[in-house]
Amino acid sequence: MDWMKISFYDSASPIMEQLIMFHDYSMLIISTILSTVSFMMIKMLKNKFTSNMILENQMIELIWTFLPTLILSFIALPSLHLLYLMDELYNPLLTIKILGHQWYWSYEYNDFNLIEFDSYLAPSATFRLLEVDNSTPIPLNCQIRLITSSYDVLHSWTIPAMGLKMDATPGRLNQISLFSNRTGSFFGQCSEICGANHSFMPIVVDVIPIKYFISWIKNFN
């Protein structure tokens, strides 16, 4: 069985690693609750509800009041910590502005020289509906600020392997941080239903060593 079809992508960022760990941790708690409740329900069904000696038990009532609160705390605290990490920016080396159109993406690099290009669906590609004519290069092991907006309707810039999903809203700038810890090409698609050609605006991010990224900037025409 190909586990990639039913599981997460291999993580390409520390945030995605934390998201996968939080998912596994939450599933462990949920599975424990499901098993316990199922066991209790089976025991009750075997009793066939014929007992007329059901008495009040304050200790059990206290347990089933405070135990769910404790369980929710175990889930909420790691979740809030992860949300903070996803939203915090630590001295970004690079800022990339991403603009959504019907139906393609535009990218702007403003930190070094002004670099602008559009990214369309590649007409012939090995991976159907996933490849583009101009991919988006970013440097390896560098903190990057991503800013999204849109010219027309709602879009959503998404890279599952990096744990990124950010809406591109007309008249509004949304911000998220990105830090990639391995090289490669990572694919995504607009995940907001933005019109007739919604499925034809893919995203490709190429993570490359910083020396090659600097060379790309110098040689960009």
Buried (B, 14 or more C-beta within 10 A) or exposed (E): EEEEEEEBBEBBBBBBBBBBEBEEBBEEEEEEEEEEEEEEEEEEEEEEEEEEEEEEEEEEEEEEEEEEEEBEEEBEEBEEEBEEEBEEBEEBBBBBBBBBBBBBBBBBBEBEEEBEBEBBBBEEBEEEEBBBBBBBBBBBEBBBBBBBBBEBBBBBBBBBBBBBBBBBBEEEEBEBBBBBBEBEBBBBBBBBEBBEEBEBBBBBBBBBEBEBBEEBBEEEE
